[in-house]
Amino acid sequence: MKVKVKFIVSIFLVSVFLMSCTPKKSVYTLKVFEVEQGWGYSIFQREKLIIKQQHIPSINGQKHFKSKKDAYTIGMLVIDKLKHHSIPTITAKEIKNNISL
């Protein structure tokens, strides 16, 4: 009987461990899009648009991202903040540290 209980508990613990190791699909998706003079990004929570950024945030003027990669980089930074339940604002310092202006 003791062996049976230990076996069941072991199976349960292994199952819990495996479930915790399985990567969870993000509820956020990023779509980079082209605008007239550069790039922008949209962030969706599940299928609902929550952020549409056509200009580089936190800098003076309305400059577009120079490249698709730049828009993607900053969009992923915003998603990372959302995943960690932080306010998803981007500072000028974060812009300067992650892309070239």
Legacy VTK file of the C-alpha trace (Angstrom):
# vtk DataFile Version 3.0
C-alpha trace
ASCII
DATASET POLYDATA
POINTS 101 float
0.000 0.000 0.000
2.831 2.428 0.897
4.508 1.779 -2.432
1.267 2.520 -4.280
0.821 5.853 -2.471
4.455 6.829 -3.128
4.020 5.937 -6.781
0.862 8.064 -7.119
2.483 11.006 -5.322
5.561 10.686 -7.552
3.434 10.701 -10.699
1.565 13.756 -9.435
4.780 15.658 -8.665
6.313 14.804 -12.035
3.119 15.977 -13.762
3.143 19.285 -11.885
6.815 19.787 -12.732
6.283 19.065 -16.427
3.307 21.410 -16.606
5.333 24.212 -15.043
8.157 23.665 -17.551
5.896 23.845 -20.586
6.271 27.245 -22.208
3.069 29.230 -22.120
1.893 30.969 -25.245
2.067 34.722 -24.867
-1.215 36.589 -24.824
0.569 39.464 -26.590
1.471 39.621 -30.263
3.496 42.198 -32.123
2.901 43.247 -35.706
5.356 45.577 -37.394
3.999 47.646 -40.260
5.379 50.032 -42.842
4.360 53.688 -42.832
5.127 56.404 -45.378
8.572 57.280 -44.058
9.542 54.296 -41.931
8.048 51.685 -39.641
5.661 51.355 -36.719
4.207 48.569 -34.590
0.944 47.331 -33.140
0.547 45.221 -30.013
-2.431 42.961 -29.542
-3.633 41.311 -26.357
-5.114 38.104 -27.636
-6.794 39.593 -30.732
-7.582 43.064 -29.374
-5.426 46.005 -30.476
-4.059 47.697 -27.351
-1.174 49.802 -28.712
-0.559 51.286 -32.147
2.712 53.179 -32.361
3.444 54.925 -35.654
6.215 57.144 -34.257
9.176 56.605 -31.974
7.910 57.255 -28.428
9.603 59.589 -25.916
11.537 61.695 -28.388
10.795 65.175 -29.688
8.956 65.375 -32.972
7.183 62.652 -34.857
9.972 60.453 -36.155
9.236 57.030 -37.559
11.373 53.994 -36.829
14.121 53.810 -39.469
13.913 50.051 -39.854
11.606 47.127 -39.309
14.143 45.781 -36.803
14.035 48.993 -34.730
10.225 48.926 -34.546
10.355 45.239 -33.607
12.979 45.824 -30.899
11.000 48.560 -29.152
7.712 46.690 -29.600
9.200 43.633 -27.886
10.469 45.844 -25.062
6.900 47.081 -24.549
5.589 43.498 -24.568
8.209 42.506 -21.999
6.970 45.293 -19.725
3.363 44.187 -20.205
4.262 40.584 -19.345
5.878 41.789 -16.118
2.843 43.926 -15.253
4.824 47.156 -15.623
3.553 50.361 -17.170
4.523 49.946 -20.835
5.966 53.415 -21.355
9.303 53.723 -23.099
11.830 56.327 -21.980
14.180 58.300 -24.206
17.066 56.462 -22.520
15.561 53.077 -23.447
15.209 54.278 -27.037
18.845 55.416 -27.167
20.048 52.153 -25.577
18.178 49.937 -28.039
18.075 51.629 -31.446
19.987 54.257 -33.395
18.198 57.521 -34.074
LINES 1 102
101 0 1 2 3 4 5 6 7 8 9 10 11 12 13 14 15 16 17 18 19 20 21 22 23 24 25 26 27 28 29 30 31 32 33 34 35 36 37 38 39 40 41 42 43 44 45 46 47 48 49 50 51 52 53 54 55 56 57 58 59 60 61 62 63 64 65 66 67 68 69 70 71 72 73 74 75 76 77 78 79 80 81 82 83 84 85 86 87 88 89 90 91 92 93 94 95 96 97 98 99 100
